[in-house]
Amino acid sequence: MDSRLVIEQQKPSTWKLAPQIAPLTQGLVVNGYGSFPTGLALFLQLKQGQGGGWLKGLRSVLEVTPAVPPSEREKASVPYACAIAFSYTGLKEMGMPETALASFSRPFREGMFQEDRMRRLGDRRGGKWSATVSLDGPVWSANTPLRTPVDHMVGAYDIAMEPDEEALVTKTTVHAVVMIYTREDGEAERLLELLTPVLQNNGISLVRRQELRLDSENNLSREHFGFADGLSQPEPFDEEGAVTLDGKNVTEAQPVQGVPLGEFLIGYRNGHHEKAPGPVVPGDSPDRPTLKPQEAGLFPHAEAEGFYDFGLNGTYMVIRELNQDVAGFWKSMEENAAEIRRRDPNGSTGVTPEWIAERIIGRSKDGHLLCPAGYLKPDSNGFADNSYLFLKDDPHGIGCPVGSHVRRAFPRDALAPTAADAKTLLSAANNHRILRRGRKFGLKLEKLAADDGRTRGLLFVCLNTDIARQFEFIQQTWLLNSDFAVLFDEVDPLVGQSGKMTIRDKTLRRTVQVQTYVTLVGGDYFFLPSLPALKYLEML
């Protein structure tokens, strides 16, 4: 393996926002903060009728980081990065106008644990939690209330509540999340100590916290199962010049990873050649004359007369706290390898636990894609090559299995029935991309197959402007689709429920039994506002 492999999450983001947009946008949109390897996610619960004044106190301790990259001279002295996002119930507690709340997208207003959404995500069906959810159900969410029998607040879109729909209430309610990224262990704790009096003085409770770890070893960032992480991120572009690369406007799509900026940032053209829609706020609030969106820097909405564009330069954030059973994963790999060797008359000495694990993921532990010849060679810079196309390089899944996690999470052109359809199917796949901004938590398990009793996992975080078409589509149609591609009765072998997985091994077709390795602890949908939108929230 090439030791020069560098994970994209560790490198400074190559693409940037144009100078007129970057100061208005939270930096998390364009940056995974690889130079800040540690930190904390703080989950907050507001008191009823909170208002937004507490944000001024937060800003006295923590400044939300804009998407403007620091100069070379400033880089070493910048002590932290910070992002903040809000759940629907959080915005409601802060007193956002009802007309504004009604303008957010339906998934955000319903929350992750509404009946339809849980079915799409594979979390709950028929009144029963999936095995991929913690034993007694999630422990935290935004606790978004049920819709009224018919929700008339969305104009022509009447949303009827299902007759059998029931309210699901988690033990902990989260209204906002503050994510702090720091250079040194303990620095985030010091900032939390400074922030604690601000929270207490405003009656805000810190109801949950989680580490944000980015451990690097030999230039690799690995998730807890031991595989290179942060690979294969989309490369945004914008026809009107909102994206730059090396100081030049990126107006055309990169051949494989190119995705319109509007898939990740509201107000810009998306994959359907429309400006990604977002929420608005009224320009005139007779009962609250001091609430003036123009003073916060919001612009009048181009189409909604009398309203201001609250969503512009913001996006929706998905958070799912996932525990990983690392010892269970590797013990399962050992058992499967032993069973194959026992049943194979030739002994199958090449089938090891790592051999099976690589095929479950679809990559080597160092991040190189599996291919019929073994592993895909690094690119010209020594990085893992992410310009591959499945239909071109491995159409039958001889190298990277058809049902592997990598192939399901982003099929590229693999689902094209013919070579003539490859470009169309690649374009269609890119209409469902997400920007991943997750971090792991918990200490590394030193002996992979020996459980030490400690909790570890991934705080999955992604950004998208259309939760249903992007995040939920990936989960439902690719990862958890039992008939994905040419398969039958198989789901994602890494994040799905227990079952079988088919692996092609030259002329053989092997079947291994995978278990539930990843379980959901909590999560919900959040809104990551622009910096002017944050100023508006301070006025509430």
HELIX and SHEET records of a PDB file:
HELIX    1   1 ALA A   22  LEU A   24  5                                   3    
HELIX    2   2 GLY A   27  VAL A   29  5                                   3    
HELIX    3   3 TRP A   54  VAL A   61  1                                   8    
HELIX    4   4 GLU A   72  LYS A   75  1                                   4    
HELIX    5   5 TYR A   88  GLU A   93  1                                   6    
HELIX    6   6 GLU A   98  LEU A  101  1                                   4    
HELIX    7   7 ARG A  106  GLU A  110  1                                   5    
HELIX    8   8 GLU A  115  LEU A  121  1                                   7    
HELIX    9   9 GLU A  187  ASN A  201  1                                  15    
HELIX   10  10 LEU A  261  GLU A  263  5                                   3    
HELIX   11  11 PRO A  293  ALA A  296  5                                   4    
HELIX   12  12 VAL A  326  ARG A  343  1                                  18    
HELIX   13  13 PRO A  353  ILE A  361  1                                   9    
HELIX   14  14 PHE A  390  ASP A  393  1                                   4    
HELIX   15  15 HIS A  405  ALA A  409  1                                   5    
HELIX   16  16 ALA A  419  ASP A  421  5                                   3    
HELIX   17  17 ALA A  422  ALA A  429  1                                   8    
HELIX   18  18 ASN A  430  HIS A  432  5                                   3    
HELIX   19  19 ALA A  468  GLU A  472  3                                   5    
HELIX   20  20 PHE A  473  PHE A  473  1                                   1    
HELIX   21  21 ILE A  474  LEU A  479  3                                   6    
HELIX   22  22 LEU A  531  MET A  539  1                                   9    
SHEET    1   A 3 TRP A  15  LEU A  17  0                                        
SHEET    2   A 3 VAL A 243  LEU A 245 -1                                        
SHEET    3   A 3 LYS A 248  ASN A 249 -1                                        
SHEET    1   B 4 TYR A  80  PHE A  86  0                                        
SHEET    2   B 4 ALA A 176  THR A 182 -1                                        
SHEET    3   B 4 THR A  38  GLN A  45 -1                                        
SHEET    4   B 4 SER A 205  GLU A 211 -1                                        
SHEET    1   C 2 ARG A 124  ARG A 125  0                                        
SHEET    2   C 2 LYS A 128  TRP A 129 -1                                        
SHEET    1   D 2 TRP A 140  SER A 141  0                                        
SHEET    2   D 2 THR A 172  THR A 173  1                                        
SHEET    1   E 2 VAL A 150  ASP A 151  0                                        
SHEET    2   E 2 ILE A 159  ALA A 160 -1                                        
SHEET    1   F 2 SER A 216  GLU A 217  0                                        
SHEET    2   F 2 LEU A 220  SER A 221 -1                                        
SHEET    1   G 2 GLU A 235  PHE A 237  0                                        
SHEET    2   G 2 GLY A 258  PRO A 260  1                                        
SHEET    1   H 2 VAL A 280  PRO A 282  0                                        
SHEET    2   H 2 PHE A 307  ASP A 309 -1                                        
SHEET    1   I 4 LEU A 435  ARG A 436  0                                        
SHEET    2   I 4 GLY A 457  ASN A 464 -1                                        
SHEET    3   I 4 THR A 315  GLN A 324 -1                                        
SHEET    4   I 4 VAL A 518  LEU A 528 -1                                        
SHEET    1   J 2 LEU A 370  CYS A 371  0                                        
SHEET    2   J 2 GLY A 374  TYR A 375 -1                                        
SHEET    1   K 3 LEU A 435  ARG A 436  0                                        
SHEET    2   K 3 GLY A 457  ASN A 464 -1                                        
SHEET    3   K 3 ARG A 439  PHE A 441 -1                                        
SHEET    1   L 2 GLY A 499  ASP A 505  0                                        
SHEET    2   L 2 LEU A 508  VAL A 514 -1                                        
END                                                                             
